[in-house]
Amino acid sequence: MKLDILAFGAHPDDVELSAAGTLLHYAAQGKKIGVIDLTEGELGTRGSVESRYEEAAAAAQILDLSIRTNLRMPDGFFEHNQVNLLKIIEQIRLYQPEIVFANALSDRHPDHGRAGKLVAEACFLAGLRKIHTSHNAEAQEPHRPRLVLHYIQDFQLEPSVVFDVSPYIEQKLQCVKAYKTQFFDPKSNEPNTPISGELFFDFLKGRMQEMGRPAGLDFAEGFVINRRFAVQDLFSLR
């Protein structure tokens, strides 16, 4: 199955928190979208591996994903090495996305920056013919996505581009709240975390308003790109 967009996250919920609005927009246009989680989030303070799989499946339904896969790298301890690069290269060649979303290159959680660099490097290497990979015993053809976008997470990074997600705010929040063990629940006896407070969703909406305001948008998601990109029509810029 060829995908239009393939989004990678170090943990289940990374993609939803930072890029769900953009994915919802393209899902509404009929684009084929997939998410690949690198880890099972097993070191998360709240919830369990089992609950994270259930929550990821619920979020996938809201996002109308074509595929969702977990590579089961060790949470907190996966390395930037050949083995993990090849795992990601195989997924890129399998789904041949036009666009890849990846974690922020710098963030509070060290997994995020490491995952962002890992995916970006794999996207380049996936286009090299002399790197051999296979799926179900069949050799894979090289494929390099034409665009890699790093979504912005906890750290407030300067975006290269912002995307209008104003029509999708409530759906995005539904996607995030699908991870019910991770966020505010007055009945929960689990420890508090930086994202489990009652005001976290106010922060999330405020962040999107802050991203959108300079571009004249009510709400936006921001992305960083590590190369120049061209436009064919200056009048289409906002």
Buried (B, 14 or more C-beta within 10 A) or exposed (E): EEBBBBBBBBBBBBBBBBBBBBBBBBBEEEBBBBBBBBBBBBEBEBBEBEBBBBBBEBBBEBBBBBBBBBBBBEBBEBEEEEEBBBBBBBBBBBBBBBBBBBBBBBBEBEBBBBBBBBBBBBBEBBBEEEBEBEEEEEEBEBBBBEBBBBBBBBEEBEBBEBBBBBEBBEBBBBBBBBBBBBBBEEEBEEEEEEBBEEEBBEEBBEBBBEBBEEBEBEBBBBBBEEEEEEEEEEEEEE
